[in-house]
């Protein structure tokens, strides 16, 4: 009995779902951990190609994400053996040709190296990405459809971020679509100390679709478009000039940066493995549908810890639902800002909104709006003389009057809280309570308070 017949019988015996056309089986342990590959051409020249950074990520870090821990599990019912069969070149060429795509899915030795990487050493990461794709692919597809782009582009984040919405590259590219700061801002993604919309899956997906559309208007070739997405259009134009005006990716290939030379092959390989994973005995992780969510707009600054404690939501869940807030602070006072919540908790947040804003506000939101200068002691400064000698003198700094009353007094306005008054006057809630003999946190509008 030959080996091929034996393997087909085993497939039937164990309920394997894949067509086993394997000529040989290669164990995952045979793959080394290098982050680049060396290709030797037909005349013996060697070429080094870097793997995209996401192809070097540790699976454990991906599985520590909240969505992974909460909604993904290994498929314990999978009957496929954890070995990677390999096939004749003609099989790979045929499979690539049958992917329903308008983008070119060509095969060569470089593409094969990337297919081998995904189906071999990265097979467990592929299992993760197949499971996580249930969260993200509908978002990608909607954005691409909105701009009339090929849906096979939905696999770009596979090679950009390994479907990690919190991914940050060594050069600062951020999020599922790995936007650099300048490009992200150019396409409307807000980035400041508190907010980074490059980490928002929906906003980043629509920005990426617009960027890809604009690149296609420039180059008119999808291979050049995704290469430009990786290294920037200026590097593609340089490579075109150095190759005497060639506009075929595989002809300008030698003039591209090392990582970009591997980028289009990696994209083709990602399309291959996300389509033919079953033929390589890769079981997708099982996915439970995430809870339904809804958005409320907040118009005051609020810390996610305030929301989590008062509404009763896991802080990691809140961070996962609101990945754009870099320091857990939603700057609603700057402009109305979205807070995404489990749908079942939206009503509770609305009912308890005042309590949310009041909870530990003086600790969690520490930036003061106004400060009072200490004028109880003299301050000193030194002034240089023309001869280089220093001379001291005393100076008194006059303090400002408290707002809304006499020196050191304020009048409580409607809706104000003790923590807000404390921040405005450079003091603490504890001091206000002590000065005014207040018990609890309730204060009446119109009441005068001492602030110092």
Helices and strands as residue ranges (DSSP letters): H 3-14, E 24-26, G 28-30, E 36-40, E 46-50, G 53-56, H 59-63, H 66-71, E 72-73, E 84-86, H 89-97, H 109-119, H 123-146, G 151-155, H 156-161, H 181-186, G 197-199, H 201-219, H 222-231, H 233-242, H 249-252, G 253-255, H 258-261, H 263-276, G 277-280, E 286-287, E 293-298, E 301-303, H 304-307, I 308-312, H 315-321, E 329-331, E 337-342, G 343-345, H 346-351, H 353-358, H 361-364, E 379-384, E 390-395, E 409-411, H 418-424, H 429-436, E 448-450
